Amino acid sequence: MPELPEVETTRRGVAPYLDGATLQGAIVREGRLRWPVPPQLGAILAGLTVRAVTRRAKYLLVHFDSGTLLIHLGMSGSLRYVPADTPVQKHDHIDLKLGSHVLRYRDPRRFGAMLWHVGPLEFHPLLKDLGPEPLSDGFDGDILHAAIAKRGSAIKLAIMDNHVVVGVGNIYANESLFHAGINPTRAARDLSLADCRRLAAEIRRVLGLAIEAGGSTLRDFVNTDGKSGYFQQDYYVYDRQEEACRICSSPIRQIRQGQRSSYYCPLCQPC
């Protein structure tokens, strides 16, 4: 599933084509995504000018004067800027019409979303309860420490909770905990303020590096030019079970937490 770096990579890829552009409408070939695409989306968007393209958690937000288009890539979605006459493939479900080109939404698993919202975004049911952005001034070690002070759950599960901090998915939770020297099974409430400051700093650093690398490509993710991300080449623990730790050479271990795989080094991340 695309995580925050992949979504931010997509945002940066589509923004130059969308900012200030006037849409001619949309073509919806398949509206049965995670939530139904508004059947009148083409008529809604026709003639509207894009004012900005932003991101909240894993949601892309395309802002217009009269409302906002929310886009979620789901498990396999991607957006590509292509000539309007590019042949349509099986999983190309939606085109946003931009004159001679279109922004084409492709989603083989159809678990993404494209929704229209009118009104303040902070009240949208998908956005209103989200925690702080990890790359913003609203997130640091002190804020993290306060958010997890009473949580008995494992720290890895805590930082993947969007109420604590948004966008830290499985890949980057594993990598951030490794670089912070924190075992993923530790109870969140047992982390000291110093631990939280170190972990928050690593979350910011790891996500920043992943964005610079264009995100990670494990299965379906490609950017708006159809190119893969490269951050997976720099993993220290994720998906490296039984391989030698890049720091101490101990075998990386794999366990299951919350139905997801966790990876850690037993020497670099003691319990």
Protein Blocks (a to p, Z undefined) as FASTA:
>chain_A
ZZfklmmmmmmmmmmmmgopacebdcdfblcbfbdcdfklmmmmgopacfbdcdehjbcc
dddfkbccdddekjmpccddddfklccdfklmbccdehjaccddddfkopaccdddedjf
klpmklmmpccdfkbmkbcfklmmmmmmmpcbdfklmmmpmklpghiafklmmmmmmmno
pafkbcfklpcfklmmmmmmmmmmmmmmmmmnnpaafklpccfkopacfklmmcfkgopg
hiacfklopacddddeehiacdddfklmcZZ
